[in-house]
Amino acid sequence: MDKPSPAYQYALKVANKNVEVRYLIMPLTKDLFDAYDKRINLHGDDTVIFPNNLYKRLPAIIYCKIAEGKLYIDRIKLQPMKPKDQGADDGFMFAGPVGPTFGQKYTFGFYAMMHKDFLADVYIFYLFESEATMLSLIADLLKSSDIIGSIKFKN
């Protein structure tokens, strides 16, 4: 199995709770669009690899890597999310197991992904000790503007 977990740029601990929040920011650079424009055009590939559409496929792949064998791609059911308050064009949510390499002392995660056309995809990983802990804390955490509202796309 390919072990490397996704890299993330920022992490923070939630005060008075054993919860960590990690942020992965994937810019949609000019190089990605240039590579797309210069590719050998295969019939039907334009919607799959166009940089503004990668966010529809990458979350499931990233979540499988984070789960480290505890989750299979066909079991991932991304839930739509419309993070308009953050200036995003689209987004998804998902909750599932966390493997020991990415999670260390955490075993379950809640993930939010926001996409902004021609700019970036942002992944927010909330890591919990267990699924039960997540269920007891997630509603209050999502209300916190410091966590969700810390990422905003400017138009």
Secondary structure as a PSIPRED ss2 file (coil, helix, strand):
# PSIPRED VFORMAT (PSIPRED V4.0)

   1 M C   1.000  0.000  0.000
   2 D C   1.000  0.000  0.000
   3 K C   1.000  0.000  0.000
   4 P C   1.000  0.000  0.000
   5 S C   1.000  0.000  0.000
   6 P C   1.000  0.000  0.000
   7 A C   1.000  0.000  0.000
   8 Y C   1.000  0.000  0.000
   9 Q C   1.000  0.000  0.000
  10 Y E   0.000  0.000  1.000
  11 A E   0.000  0.000  1.000
  12 L E   0.000  0.000  1.000
  13 K E   0.000  0.000  1.000
  14 V C   1.000  0.000  0.000
  15 A C   1.000  0.000  0.000
  16 N C   1.000  0.000  0.000
  17 K C   1.000  0.000  0.000
  18 N C   1.000  0.000  0.000
  19 V C   1.000  0.000  0.000
  20 E E   0.000  0.000  1.000
  21 V E   0.000  0.000  1.000
  22 R E   0.000  0.000  1.000
  23 Y E   0.000  0.000  1.000
  24 L E   0.000  0.000  1.000
  25 I E   0.000  0.000  1.000
  26 M E   0.000  0.000  1.000
  27 P E   0.000  0.000  1.000
  28 L C   1.000  0.000  0.000
  29 T C   1.000  0.000  0.000
  30 K H   0.000  1.000  0.000
  31 D H   0.000  1.000  0.000
  32 L H   0.000  1.000  0.000
  33 F H   0.000  1.000  0.000
  34 D H   0.000  1.000  0.000
  35 A H   0.000  1.000  0.000
  36 Y H   0.000  1.000  0.000
  37 D H   0.000  1.000  0.000
  38 K H   0.000  1.000  0.000
  39 R C   1.000  0.000  0.000
  40 I C   1.000  0.000  0.000
  41 N C   1.000  0.000  0.000
  42 L C   1.000  0.000  0.000
  43 H C   1.000  0.000  0.000
  44 G C   1.000  0.000  0.000
  45 D C   1.000  0.000  0.000
  46 D H   0.000  1.000  0.000
  47 T H   0.000  1.000  0.000
  48 V H   0.000  1.000  0.000
  49 I H   0.000  1.000  0.000
  50 F C   1.000  0.000  0.000
  51 P H   0.000  1.000  0.000
  52 N H   0.000  1.000  0.000
  53 N H   0.000  1.000  0.000
  54 L H   0.000  1.000  0.000
  55 Y H   0.000  1.000  0.000
  56 K H   0.000  1.000  0.000
  57 R C   1.000  0.000  0.000
  58 L H   0.000  1.000  0.000
  59 P H   0.000  1.000  0.000
  60 A H   0.000  1.000  0.000
  61 I H   0.000  1.000  0.000
  62 I H   0.000  1.000  0.000
  63 Y H   0.000  1.000  0.000
  64 C H   0.000  1.000  0.000
  65 K H   0.000  1.000  0.000
  66 I H   0.000  1.000  0.000
  67 A H   0.000  1.000  0.000
  68 E C   1.000  0.000  0.000
  69 G C   1.000  0.000  0.000
  70 K C   1.000  0.000  0.000
  71 L C   1.000  0.000  0.000
  72 Y C   1.000  0.000  0.000
  73 I H   0.000  1.000  0.000
  74 D H   0.000  1.000  0.000
  75 R H   0.000  1.000  0.000
  76 I C   1.000  0.000  0.000
  77 K C   1.000  0.000  0.000
  78 L C   1.000  0.000  0.000
  79 Q E   0.000  0.000  1.000
  80 P E   0.000  0.000  1.000
  81 M C   1.000  0.000  0.000
  82 K C   1.000  0.000  0.000
  83 P C   1.000  0.000  0.000
  84 K H   0.000  1.000  0.000
  85 D H   0.000  1.000  0.000
  86 Q H   0.000  1.000  0.000
  87 G C   1.000  0.000  0.000
  88 A C   1.000  0.000  0.000
  89 D C   1.000  0.000  0.000
  90 D E   0.000  0.000  1.000
  91 G E   0.000  0.000  1.000
  92 F E   0.000  0.000  1.000
  93 M E   0.000  0.000  1.000
  94 F E   0.000  0.000  1.000
  95 A E   0.000  0.000  1.000
  96 G E   0.000  0.000  1.000
  97 P E   0.000  0.000  1.000
  98 V C   1.000  0.000  0.000
  99 G C   1.000  0.000  0.000
 100 P H   0.000  1.000  0.000
 101 T H   0.000  1.000  0.000
 102 F H   0.000  1.000  0.000
 103 G H   0.000  1.000  0.000
 104 Q C   1.000  0.000  0.000
 105 K C   1.000  0.000  0.000
 106 Y C   1.000  0.000  0.000
 107 T C   1.000  0.000  0.000
 108 F E   0.000  0.000  1.000
 109 G E   0.000  0.000  1.000
 110 F E   0.000  0.000  1.000
 111 Y E   0.000  0.000  1.000
 112 A E   0.000  0.000  1.000
 113 M E   0.000  0.000  1.000
 114 M E   0.000  0.000  1.000
 115 H E   0.000  0.000  1.000
 116 K E   0.000  0.000  1.000
 117 D C   1.000  0.000  0.000
 118 F C   1.000  0.000  0.000
 119 L C   1.000  0.000  0.000
 120 A E   0.000  0.000  1.000
 121 D E   0.000  0.000  1.000
 122 V E   0.000  0.000  1.000
 123 Y E   0.000  0.000  1.000
 124 I E   0.000  0.000  1.000
 125 F E   0.000  0.000  1.000
 126 Y E   0.000  0.000  1.000
 127 L E   0.000  0.000  1.000
 128 F E   0.000  0.000  1.000
 129 E C   1.000  0.000  0.000
 130 S C   1.000  0.000  0.000
 131 E H   0.000  1.000  0.000
 132 A H   0.000  1.000  0.000
 133 T H   0.000  1.000  0.000
 134 M H   0.000  1.000  0.000
 135 L H   0.000  1.000  0.000
 136 S H   0.000  1.000  0.000
 137 L H   0.000  1.000  0.000
 138 I H   0.000  1.000  0.000
 139 A H   0.000  1.000  0.000
 140 D H   0.000  1.000  0.000
 141 L H   0.000  1.000  0.000
 142 L H   0.000  1.000  0.000
 143 K H   0.000  1.000  0.000
 144 S C   1.000  0.000  0.000
 145 S C   1.000  0.000  0.000
 146 D C   1.000  0.000  0.000
 147 I C   1.000  0.000  0.000
 148 I H   0.000  1.000  0.000
 149 G H   0.000  1.000  0.000
 150 S H   0.000  1.000  0.000
 151 I C   1.000  0.000  0.000
 152 K C   1.000  0.000  0.000
 153 F C   1.000  0.000  0.000
 154 K C   1.000  0.000  0.000
 155 N C   1.000  0.000  0.000
